[in-house]
Amino acid sequence: MKHTYQITGMTCTGCQAKVQQLLSGVPHVTNVGIDLQKGEADIEMDTHVSTQTLENALIDHPKYQLTEKPHEPIVFTDDTEQKTWLQTYKPILLIFAYVLAVSLIAGFSAAKFDSDLAMRVFMAGFFLVFSFFKMLDLNGFADSYTMYDVIARKFKPWAYLYAFIELGLGLAYATNFAPVLTNATTLVVMTISIIGVLQSVLNKRAIQCACLGAVFNLPMSTVTIIEDGLMIAMSGFALIIMM
């Protein structure tokens, strides 16, 4: 069964992630989808959960208030008003294009195309840009990341540490510091990261992807899998070449 509730007090995607996390922890709640703009939460449950129980889940955060949504007549909306795939993922696609362009320019700067340099510049740009957006709202990122990461769900400080690990990896690739150690760390960290991503996508959980922090409201999808998978493949390939 699925019920829709009104929630007040949410002002950013960090708030959205926090409320989603709290409501998802209520027994018998199977999925929570929150529309930040409308201030609404669609809550799916395997058995009826009272409104009072849901309110109690937010009791330690009084600025968030949950109430039952009054019944309204069904209104059919035009599908064209919804965001297209391109509109939804425009930020991450632009970042990918910019980083790819810079890495290709770096690779072609030598007399002969240097694929190793191009790959290193790409990975440096990837981690530096993505860590930058996480740093803009570190608390919001941490709240979002704990929704799906296998370590952060049980140990929230890992979410904060992860943002700095990305920053460190970006700087390491940019300066070509200890290539074997840098690529090995990337392989391990991104493999751990992709586990939670795969679980969320396969379970069709409607949650926010934390790849660009809390700045952009990107849904978790196969795009996130490709993003993490690309870093795993590139770091693994680099290690094989070095052996």
PAFI-270787 format. One line per 3 residues: number of its first residue (from 1); their letters; for each residue x, z, y of N, C-alpha, C. Coordinates in nm, 3 decimals, always signed. Example, Ala and Ser with C-alpha at 12.3 -4.5 7.8 and 13.67 -1.06 7.14 Angstrom:
# residues 2
1 = as = +1.319 +0.780 -0.569 +1.230 +0.780 -0.450 +1.320 +0.780 -0.330; +1.285 +0.708 -0.225 +1.367 +0.714 -0.106 +1.290 +0.787 +0.003
***
This chain:
# residues 243
1 = mkh = +0.084 +0.000 -0.120 +0.000 +0.000 +0.000 +0.088 +0.000 +0.125; +0.032 -0.055 +0.232 +0.108 -0.070 +0.355 +0.024 -0.024 +0.473; +0.084 +0.058 +0.560 +0.014 +0.108 +0.679 +0.101 +0.084 +0.802
4 = tyq = +0.035 +0.064 +0.915 +0.106 +0.042 +1.041 +0.084 +0.160 +1.133; +0.193 +0.208 +1.194 +0.187 +0.323 +1.283 +0.251 +0.288 +1.417; +0.209 +0.359 +1.520 +0.270 +0.345 +1.651 +0.377 +0.452 +1.667
7 = itg = +0.492 +0.413 +1.722 +0.601 +0.509 +1.743 +0.651 +0.494 +1.887; +0.652 +0.604 +1.959 +0.702 +0.604 +2.096 +0.838 +0.674 +2.101; +0.914 +0.644 +2.205 +1.043 +0.709 +2.225 +1.163 +0.625 +2.185
10 = mtc = +1.138 +0.510 +2.122 +1.249 +0.422 +2.082 +1.288 +0.333 +2.200; +1.415 +0.340 +2.240 +1.460 +0.264 +2.357 +1.567 +0.160 +2.325; +1.624 +0.165 +2.205 +1.731 +0.072 +2.169 +1.733 +0.052 +2.019
13 = tgc = +1.818 -0.038 +1.974 +1.827 -0.064 +1.830 +1.884 +0.055 +1.754; +1.962 +0.139 +1.825 +2.011 +0.260 +1.762 +1.896 +0.354 +1.729; +1.801 +0.366 +1.824 +1.681 +0.446 +1.799 +1.602 +0.388 +1.682
16 = qak = +1.590 +0.256 +1.683 +1.518 +0.187 +1.576 +1.578 +0.220 +1.440; +1.710 +0.212 +1.431 +1.777 +0.240 +1.304 +1.761 +0.385 +1.263; +1.765 +0.477 +1.361 +1.751 +0.620 +1.331 +1.613 +0.650 +1.276
19 = vqq = +1.509 +0.600 +1.342 +1.372 +0.623 +1.296 +1.351 +0.561 +1.158; +1.406 +0.442 +1.139 +1.393 +0.374 +1.010 +1.460 +0.455 +0.899; +1.574 +0.514 +0.931 +1.646 +0.595 +0.833 +1.566 +0.720 +0.798
22 = lls = +1.510 +0.787 +0.898 +1.435 +0.910 +0.875 +1.309 +0.884 +0.793; +1.235 +0.778 +0.828 +1.112 +0.748 +0.756 +1.139 +0.697 +0.616; +1.251 +0.627 +0.598 +1.285 +0.576 +0.464 +1.317 +0.689 +0.368
25 = gvp = +1.353 +0.806 +0.422 +1.387 +0.919 +0.336 +1.266 +0.998 +0.289; +1.147 +0.963 +0.336 +1.025 +1.033 +0.293 +0.991 +0.992 +0.150; +0.964 +1.088 +0.061 +0.927 +1.054 -0.077 +0.808 +0.959 -0.083
28 = hvt = +0.814 +0.864 -0.174 +0.710 +0.764 -0.199 +0.707 +0.651 -0.096; +0.792 +0.658 +0.006 +0.804 +0.546 +0.100 +0.902 +0.445 +0.040; +0.858 +0.322 +0.022 +0.941 +0.220 -0.044 +1.008 +0.124 +0.054
31 = nvg = +0.949 +0.108 +0.172 +1.010 +0.017 +0.270 +0.957 +0.049 +0.410; +1.045 +0.037 +0.508 +1.007 +0.063 +0.647 +1.054 -0.053 +0.734; +0.960 -0.117 +0.800 +0.994 -0.224 +0.893 +0.949 -0.186 +1.033
34 = idl = +1.041 -0.189 +1.129 +1.009 -0.143 +1.264 +1.023 -0.257 +1.365; +0.922 -0.272 +1.448 +0.924 -0.369 +1.557 +0.951 -0.291 +1.685; +1.074 -0.302 +1.735 +1.114 -0.223 +1.852 +1.034 -0.259 +1.976
37 = qkg = +1.008 -0.388 +1.996 +0.936 -0.432 +2.116 +0.792 -0.382 +2.117; +0.727 -0.386 +2.002 +0.588 -0.340 +1.994 +0.577 -0.189 +1.977; +0.687 -0.125 +1.936 +0.682 +0.018 +1.909 +0.597 +0.049 +1.788
40 = ead = +0.609 -0.035 +1.686 +0.528 -0.020 +1.565 +0.616 -0.011 +1.441; +0.564 +0.058 +1.339 +0.634 +0.069 +1.211 +0.539 +0.031 +1.099; +0.579 -0.066 +1.018 +0.504 -0.103 +0.898 +0.567 -0.029 +0.781
43 = iem = +0.493 +0.063 +0.722 +0.546 +0.149 +0.617 +0.476 +0.119 +0.484; +0.556 +0.082 +0.385 +0.504 +0.057 +0.251 +0.530 +0.180 +0.165; +0.433 +0.216 +0.081 +0.445 +0.336 -0.003 +0.382 +0.311 -0.140
46 = dth = +0.439 +0.375 -0.243 +0.383 +0.354 -0.377 +0.264 +0.445 -0.404; +0.247 +0.547 -0.320 +0.127 +0.631 -0.324 +0.103 +0.680 -0.182; -0.018 +0.722 -0.152 -0.051 +0.756 -0.014 +0.035 +0.871 +0.038
49 = vst = +0.090 +0.851 +0.158 +0.167 +0.954 +0.228 +0.093 +0.985 +0.357; +0.064 +1.112 +0.379 -0.015 +1.150 +0.497 +0.064 +1.128 +0.626; -0.012 +1.109 +0.733 +0.050 +1.091 +0.865 +0.130 +1.215 +0.903
52 = qtl = +0.079 +1.333 +0.866 +0.148 +1.458 +0.896 +0.286 +1.462 +0.830; +0.295 +1.412 +0.707 +0.423 +1.410 +0.636 +0.523 +1.320 +0.709; +0.474 +1.206 +0.755 +0.561 +1.113 +0.829 +0.604 +1.174 +0.963
55 = ena = +0.511 +1.245 +1.028 +0.544 +1.310 +1.155 +0.652 +1.417 +1.134; +0.641 +1.488 +1.020 +0.739 +1.594 +0.991 +0.879 +1.538 +0.971; +0.887 +1.412 +0.926 +1.018 +1.349 +0.906 +1.091 +1.330 +1.038
58 = lid = +1.015 +1.324 +1.147 +1.073 +1.303 +1.281 +1.078 +1.431 +1.363; +1.042 +1.543 +1.302 +1.023 +1.668 +1.377 +1.151 +1.716 +1.446; +1.267 +1.686 +1.386 +1.393 +1.729 +1.447 +1.437 +1.639 +1.562
61 = hpk = +1.361 +1.533 +1.584 +1.390 +1.439 +1.693 +1.261 +1.420 +1.774; +1.226 +1.520 +1.856 +1.096 +1.523 +1.925 +1.067 +1.405 +2.017; +1.170 +1.331 +2.057 +1.142 +1.218 +2.147 +1.071 +1.104 +2.074
64 = yql = +1.078 +1.106 +1.941 +1.008 +1.005 +1.862 +0.873 +1.061 +1.817; +0.766 +0.996 +1.855 +0.632 +1.041 +1.819 +0.560 +0.933 +1.740; +0.509 +0.972 +1.622 +0.440 +0.877 +1.534 +0.291 +0.907 +1.532
67 = tek = +0.210 +0.805 +1.550 +0.065 +0.819 +1.544 +0.006 +0.701 +1.467; -0.113 +0.721 +1.414 -0.179 +0.613 +1.343 -0.221 +0.505 +1.442; -0.205 +0.381 +1.403 -0.243 +0.270 +1.489 -0.393 +0.244 +1.474
70 = phe = -0.466 +0.239 +1.585 -0.609 +0.210 +1.575 -0.634 +0.071 +1.520; -0.740 +0.057 +1.444 -0.773 -0.073 +1.385 -0.809 -0.173 +1.494; -0.755 -0.292 +1.481 -0.781 -0.398 +1.578 -0.827 -0.522 +1.505
73 = piv = -0.905 -0.604 +1.571 -0.945 -0.730 +1.508 -0.824 -0.818 +1.482; -0.827 -0.895 +1.374 -0.716 -0.983 +1.338 -0.705 -1.096 +1.438; -0.584 -1.115 +1.489 -0.559 -1.222 +1.584 -0.456 -1.316 +1.523
76 = ftd = -0.490 -1.443 +1.514 -0.399 -1.541 +1.457 -0.308 -1.593 +1.568; -0.177 -1.587 +1.543 -0.080 -1.632 +1.642 -0.013 -1.760 +1.597; +0.036 -1.833 +1.692 +0.105 -1.958 +1.663 +0.244 -1.929 +1.609
79 = dte = +0.278 -1.988 +1.495 +0.408 -1.964 +1.433 +0.523 -2.009 +1.521; +0.496 -2.099 +1.614 +0.604 -2.149 +1.700 +0.654 -2.041 +1.794; +0.573 -1.932 +1.813 +0.615 -1.824 +1.899 +0.724 -1.739 +1.832
82 = qkt = +0.734 -1.747 +1.701 +0.834 -1.672 +1.630 +0.970 -1.740 +1.644; +1.075 -1.659 +1.633 +1.209 -1.715 +1.645 +1.243 -1.802 +1.525; +1.312 -1.912 +1.553 +1.359 -1.997 +1.445 +1.488 -1.937 +1.389
85 = wlq = +1.533 -1.991 +1.275 +1.657 -1.943 +1.214 +1.773 -1.958 +1.311; +1.778 -2.071 +1.381 +1.887 -2.096 +1.475 +1.884 -1.998 +1.591; +1.765 -1.969 +1.642 +1.753 -1.874 +1.752 +1.794 -1.733 +1.709
88 = tyk = +1.757 -1.696 +1.587 +1.787 -1.563 +1.536 +1.937 -1.541 +1.521; +2.005 -1.640 +1.463 +2.147 -1.624 +1.432 +2.240 -1.691 +1.533; +2.186 -1.729 +1.649 +2.267 -1.795 +1.752 +2.391 -1.715 +1.791
91 = pil = +2.382 -1.582 +1.811 +2.502 -1.507 +1.850 +2.616 -1.518 +1.749; +2.584 -1.499 +1.622 +2.689 -1.500 +1.520 +2.743 -1.641 +1.497; +2.657 -1.742 +1.513 +2.702 -1.880 +1.498 +2.796 -1.920 +1.611
94 = lif = +2.765 -1.875 +1.733 +2.852 -1.903 +1.847 +2.988 -1.835 +1.831; +2.986 -1.711 +1.784 +3.111 -1.640 +1.761 +3.196 -1.713 +1.658; +3.131 -1.755 +1.549 +3.202 -1.828 +1.444 +3.264 -1.956 +1.499
97 = ayv = +3.187 -2.029 +1.580 +3.236 -2.155 +1.636 +3.355 -2.133 +1.729; +3.347 -2.031 +1.815 +3.455 -2.002 +1.909 +3.582 -1.961 +1.835; +3.567 -1.868 +1.739 +3.684 -1.820 +1.664 +3.746 -1.934 +1.583
100 = lav = +3.661 -2.018 +1.523 +3.710 -2.131 +1.445 +3.787 -2.229 +1.535; +3.733 -2.254 +1.654 +3.799 -2.347 +1.747 +3.938 -2.296 +1.786; +3.947 -2.167 +1.819 +4.076 -2.109 +1.858 +4.176 -2.115 +1.742
103 = sli = +4.128 -2.086 +1.620 +4.217 -2.087 +1.504 +4.268 -2.229 +1.474; +4.182 -2.329 +1.492 +4.225 -2.468 +1.470 +4.326 -2.512 +1.576; +4.302 -2.471 +1.699 +4.397 -2.503 +1.807 +4.534 -2.441 +1.777
106 = agf = +4.533 -2.316 +1.729 +4.658 -2.249 +1.695 +4.728 -2.320 +1.580; +4.649 -2.363 +1.480 +4.706 -2.432 +1.365 +4.768 -2.565 +1.402; +4.705 -2.637 +1.494 +4.755 -2.769 +1.535 +4.862 -2.761 +1.643
109 = saa = +4.893 -2.640 +1.690 +4.994 -2.626 +1.796 +5.134 -2.656 +1.745; +5.153 -2.647 +1.613 +5.283 -2.679 +1.553 +5.292 -2.830 +1.530; +5.413 -2.877 +1.496 +5.432 -3.021 +1.470 +5.345 -3.067 +1.354
112 = kfd = +5.331 -2.979 +1.255 +5.245 -3.006 +1.140 +5.143 -2.894 +1.130; +5.020 -2.928 +1.095 +4.914 -2.826 +1.092 +4.956 -2.708 +1.005; +4.953 -2.588 +1.065 +4.992 -2.464 +0.996 +4.866 -2.392 +0.951
115 = sdl = +4.828 -2.412 +0.825 +4.704 -2.353 +0.773 +4.713 -2.201 +0.765; +4.832 -2.148 +0.734 +4.849 -2.002 +0.727 +4.825 -1.938 +0.863; +4.880 -2.000 +0.968 +4.861 -1.948 +1.103 +4.715 -1.958 +1.144
118 = amr = +4.652 -2.070 +1.114 +4.511 -2.089 +1.150 +4.424 -1.984 +1.084; +4.450 -1.956 +0.956 +4.371 -1.858 +0.883 +4.393 -1.717 +0.939; +4.518 -1.687 +0.974 +4.549 -1.555 +1.029 +4.484 -1.535 +1.166
121 = vfm = +4.487 -1.638 +1.249 +4.423 -1.631 +1.380 +4.272 -1.616 +1.365; +4.213 -1.687 +1.268 +4.069 -1.677 +1.245 +4.031 -1.534 +1.207; +4.108 -1.475 +1.115 +4.076 -1.340 +1.069 +4.099 -1.237 +1.179
124 = agf = +4.202 -1.260 +1.261 +4.226 -1.171 +1.375 +4.109 -1.177 +1.473; +4.066 -1.298 +1.506 +3.952 -1.315 +1.597 +3.825 -1.256 +1.541; +3.802 -1.277 +1.413 +3.682 -1.224 +1.346 +3.673 -1.073 +1.362
127 = flv = +3.779 -1.003 +1.323 +3.776 -0.857 +1.326 +3.777 -0.802 +1.468; +3.851 -0.864 +1.559 +3.856 -0.814 +1.696 +3.721 -0.830 +1.766; +3.658 -0.946 +1.750 +3.529 -0.971 +1.814 +3.421 -0.880 +1.756
130 = fsf = +3.415 -0.871 +1.624 +3.311 -0.791 +1.561 +3.330 -0.642 +1.590; +3.455 -0.595 +1.595 +3.477 -0.454 +1.629 +3.442 -0.427 +1.775; +3.463 -0.526 +1.862 +3.427 -0.511 +2.004 +3.278 -0.481 +2.020
133 = fkm = +3.194 -0.558 +1.953 +3.050 -0.536 +1.965 +3.008 -0.403 +1.904; +3.077 -0.360 +1.800 +3.047 -0.228 +1.742 +3.082 -0.117 +1.839; +3.193 -0.134 +1.911 +3.238 -0.031 +2.005 +3.145 -0.017 +2.126
136 = ldl = +3.070 -0.120 +2.158 +2.979 -0.114 +2.273 +2.874 -0.004 +2.255; +2.832 +0.018 +2.132 +2.736 +0.125 +2.102 +2.772 +0.180 +1.965; +2.875 +0.263 +1.961 +2.927 +0.312 +1.834 +2.824 +0.395 +1.758
139 = ngf = +2.748 +0.478 +1.831 +2.646 +0.559 +1.764 +2.535 +0.473 +1.707; +2.493 +0.371 +1.783 +2.390 +0.281 +1.734 +2.435 +0.205 +1.612; +2.563 +0.160 +1.614 +2.617 +0.092 +1.496 +2.619 +0.184 +1.375
142 = ads = +2.664 +0.308 +1.395 +2.672 +0.403 +1.284 +2.535 +0.427 +1.223; +2.433 +0.442 +1.307 +2.297 +0.463 +1.256 +2.250 +0.344 +1.174; +2.281 +0.223 +1.221 +2.240 +0.102 +1.148 +2.318 +0.088 +1.018
145 = ytm = +2.448 +0.116 +1.024 +2.535 +0.096 +0.907 +2.500 +0.192 +0.793; +2.458 +0.313 +0.829 +2.423 +0.411 +0.725 +2.296 +0.373 +0.650; +2.224 +0.274 +0.701 +2.102 +0.230 +0.634 +2.131 +0.156 +0.505
148 = ydv = +2.249 +0.096 +0.492 +2.273 +0.014 +0.373 +2.412 +0.027 +0.311; +2.512 +0.074 +0.384 +2.646 +0.081 +0.325 +2.653 +0.192 +0.221; +2.718 +0.163 +0.108 +2.719 +0.257 -0.005 +2.796 +0.385 +0.026
151 = iar = +2.896 +0.378 +0.113 +2.971 +0.498 +0.149 +2.907 +0.569 +0.268; +2.873 +0.494 +0.372 +2.817 +0.553 +0.494 +2.684 +0.625 +0.469; +2.608 +0.581 +0.367 +2.482 +0.648 +0.336 +2.505 +0.793 +0.295
154 = kfk = +2.619 +0.819 +0.231 +2.649 +0.954 +0.182 +2.749 +1.028 +0.271; +2.824 +0.951 +0.352 +2.928 +1.010 +0.436 +2.931 +0.934 +0.568; +2.849 +0.980 +0.665 +2.829 +0.905 +0.789 +2.958 +0.882 +0.869
157 = pwa = +3.056 +0.975 +0.868 +3.180 +0.948 +0.943 +3.247 +0.817 +0.904; +3.221 +0.769 +0.782 +3.278 +0.641 +0.740 +3.230 +0.527 +0.830; +3.106 +0.536 +0.879 +3.052 +0.432 +0.966 +3.133 +0.423 +1.095
160 = yly = +3.169 +0.539 +1.151 +3.251 +0.539 +1.273 +3.392 +0.489 +1.242; +3.447 +0.534 +1.130 +3.582 +0.494 +1.091 +3.590 +0.343 +1.066; +3.482 +0.287 +1.010 +3.481 +0.146 +0.975 +3.504 +0.057 +1.098
163 = afi = +3.443 +0.095 +1.210 +3.460 +0.015 +1.333 +3.607 +0.012 +1.376; +3.677 +0.126 +1.361 +3.818 +0.132 +1.398 +3.907 +0.062 +1.295; +3.864 +0.062 +1.169 +3.937 -0.012 +1.067 +3.934 -0.161 +1.100
166 = elg = +3.816 -0.211 +1.140 +3.806 -0.351 +1.180 +3.897 -0.382 +1.298; +3.900 -0.292 +1.395 +3.987 -0.310 +1.511 +4.134 -0.315 +1.467; +4.171 -0.222 +1.379 +4.308 -0.218 +1.330 +4.346 -0.343 +1.253
169 = lgl = +4.253 -0.393 +1.170 +4.280 -0.515 +1.094 +4.295 -0.635 +1.188; +4.213 -0.639 +1.293 +4.224 -0.748 +1.390 +4.359 -0.750 +1.457; +4.406 -0.632 +1.498 +4.538 -0.622 +1.562 +4.650 -0.654 +1.463
172 = aya = +4.632 -0.611 +1.338 +4.733 -0.638 +1.235 +4.748 -0.787 +1.209; +4.634 -0.857 +1.200 +4.640 -1.003 +1.180 +4.699 -1.073 +1.303; +4.664 -1.024 +1.421 +4.712 -1.087 +1.544 +4.863 -1.075 +1.559
175 = tnf = +4.921 -0.964 +1.510 +5.065 -0.940 +1.523 +5.141 -0.971 +1.394; +5.068 -1.015 +1.292 +5.128 -1.046 +1.161 +5.198 -0.923 +1.103; +5.135 -0.808 +1.119 +5.192 -0.682 +1.071 +5.167 -0.664 +0.921
178 = apv = +5.271 -0.639 +0.845 +5.263 -0.608 +0.701 +5.154 -0.692 +0.633; +5.173 -0.822 +0.623 +5.068 -0.912 +0.571 +5.008 -0.871 +0.437; +5.092 -0.825 +0.344 +5.041 -0.786 +0.212 +4.947 -0.666 +0.225
181 = ltn = +4.991 -0.564 +0.299 +4.909 -0.445 +0.318 +4.781 -0.478 +0.394; +4.792 -0.560 +0.497 +4.675 -0.597 +0.578 +4.571 -0.671 +0.495; +4.615 -0.770 +0.418 +4.521 -0.847 +0.336 +4.463 -0.764 +0.222
184 = att = +4.544 -0.676 +0.165 +4.495 -0.589 +0.058 +4.388 -0.494 +0.111; +4.412 -0.439 +0.230 +4.314 -0.349 +0.293 +4.184 -0.424 +0.322; +4.196 -0.545 +0.374 +4.078 -0.627 +0.402 +3.999 -0.654 +0.275
187 = lvv = +4.068 -0.688 +0.168 +4.002 -0.718 +0.041 +3.923 -0.598 -0.010; +3.983 -0.480 -0.003 +3.916 -0.359 -0.052 +3.798 -0.321 +0.037; +3.822 -0.316 +0.168 +3.718 -0.272 +0.263 +3.598 -0.367 +0.262
190 = mti = +3.622 -0.497 +0.263 +3.512 -0.593 +0.267 +3.438 -0.601 +0.133; +3.508 -0.575 +0.023 +3.441 -0.572 -0.107 +3.345 -0.454 -0.114; +3.388 -0.339 -0.062 +3.299 -0.222 -0.056 +3.180 -0.252 +0.033
193 = sii = +3.206 -0.316 +0.147 +3.100 -0.346 +0.243 +2.993 -0.439 +0.186; +3.038 -0.539 +0.108 +2.943 -0.640 +0.060 +2.849 -0.584 -0.047; +2.887 -0.473 -0.111 +2.801 -0.414 -0.215 +2.667 -0.372 -0.155
196 = gvl = +2.672 -0.297 -0.043 +2.549 -0.253 +0.022 +2.469 -0.369 +0.077; +2.539 -0.471 +0.127 +2.472 -0.590 +0.180 +2.395 -0.661 +0.069; +2.459 -0.679 -0.046 +2.394 -0.745 -0.160 +2.272 -0.666 -0.206
199 = qsv = +2.285 -0.535 -0.213 +2.173 -0.451 -0.256 +2.054 -0.467 -0.162; +2.080 -0.467 -0.033 +1.972 -0.478 +0.066 +1.904 -0.614 +0.062; +1.984 -0.721 +0.051 +1.928 -0.856 +0.048 +1.850 -0.880 -0.080
202 = lnk = +1.905 -0.839 -0.194 +1.837 -0.859 -0.322 +1.709 -0.777 -0.332; +1.708 -0.659 -0.268 +1.588 -0.575 -0.268 +1.492 -0.613 -0.155; +1.530 -0.714 -0.076 +1.448 -0.765 +0.034 +1.409 -0.655 +0.133
205 = rai = +1.507 -0.570 +0.165 +1.482 -0.464 +0.262 +1.489 -0.521 +0.403; +1.386 -0.494 +0.482 +1.380 -0.545 +0.620 +1.454 -0.450 +0.713; +1.586 -0.462 +0.716 +1.667 -0.375 +0.801 +1.760 -0.459 +0.888
208 = qca = +1.814 -0.392 +0.989 +1.903 -0.461 +1.083 +2.044 -0.471 +1.026; +2.105 -0.587 +1.045 +2.245 -0.605 +1.007 +2.332 -0.543 +1.116; +2.432 -0.466 +1.075 +2.516 -0.396 +1.172 +2.644 -0.472 +1.204
211 = clg = +2.653 -0.598 +1.161 +2.778 -0.673 +1.179 +2.818 -0.687 +1.325; +2.719 -0.701 +1.414 +2.747 -0.709 +1.558 +2.704 -0.582 +1.629; +2.714 -0.470 +1.557 +2.676 -0.342 +1.614 +2.527 -0.334 +1.641
214 = avf = +2.491 -0.260 +1.746 +2.350 -0.244 +1.781 +2.313 -0.332 +1.900; +2.404 -0.421 +1.939 +2.380 -0.505 +2.057 +2.278 -0.614 +2.028; +2.290 -0.679 +1.912 +2.198 -0.785 +1.873 +2.115 -0.739 +1.753
217 = nlp = +1.987 -0.772 +1.756 +1.898 -0.733 +1.647 +1.895 -0.843 +1.542; +1.999 -0.848 +1.458 +2.008 -0.950 +1.354 +1.958 -0.893 +1.222; +1.872 -0.964 +1.153 +1.823 -0.915 +1.023 +1.928 -0.932 +0.914
220 = mst = +1.923 -0.842 +0.815 +2.012 -0.855 +0.700 +1.970 -0.977 +0.619; +2.065 -1.063 +0.585 +2.031 -1.185 +0.512 +2.154 -1.240 +0.442; +2.138 -1.359 +0.384 +2.249 -1.425 +0.316 +2.362 -1.458 +0.414
223 = vti = +2.332 -1.467 +0.543 +2.436 -1.493 +0.643 +2.538 -1.379 +0.641; +2.489 -1.256 +0.626 +2.578 -1.140 +0.619 +2.663 -1.145 +0.493; +2.604 -1.190 +0.383 +2.678 -1.203 +0.257 +2.791 -1.305 +0.274
226 = ied = +2.759 -1.418 +0.337 +2.859 -1.522 +0.360 +2.972 -1.470 +0.448; +2.934 -1.395 +0.551 +3.033 -1.339 +0.645 +3.133 -1.249 +0.573; +3.082 -1.153 +0.494 +3.170 -1.063 +0.420 +3.244 -1.138 +0.310
229 = glm = +3.173 -1.228 +0.242 +3.234 -1.304 +0.133 +3.349 -1.390 +0.181; +3.337 -1.444 +0.302 +3.442 -1.529 +0.358 +3.570 -1.448 +0.380; +3.555 -1.326 +0.431 +3.672 -1.241 +0.453 +3.736 -1.200 +0.320
232 = iam = +3.654 -1.174 +0.219 +3.706 -1.140 +0.087 +3.785 -1.258 +0.030; +3.728 -1.377 +0.040 +3.792 -1.497 -0.014 +3.924 -1.527 +0.058; +3.923 -1.517 +0.191 +4.043 -1.549 +0.269 +4.155 -1.449 +0.245
235 = sgf = +4.120 -1.320 +0.240 +4.224 -1.218 +0.216 +4.277 -1.229 +0.073; +4.188 -1.257 -0.022 +4.231 -1.275 -0.161 +4.322 -1.395 -0.176; +4.286 -1.505 -0.109 +4.366 -1.627 -0.114 +4.504 -1.604 -0.054
238 = ali = +4.507 -1.530 +0.058 +4.635 -1.500 +0.124 +4.725 -1.417 +0.033; +4.666 -1.322 -0.039 +4.745 -1.238 -0.130 +4.802 -1.321 -0.244; +4.722 -1.414 -0.296 +4.768 -1.500 -0.406 +4.888 -1.584 -0.362
241 = imm = +4.880 -1.637 -0.240 +4.989 -1.720 -0.188 +5.118 -1.639 -0.173; +5.103 -1.511 -0.135 +5.220 -1.426 -0.111 +5.287 -1.379 -0.239; +5.212 -1.381 -0.348 +5.267 -1.331 -0.475 +5.375 -1.425 -0.531
***
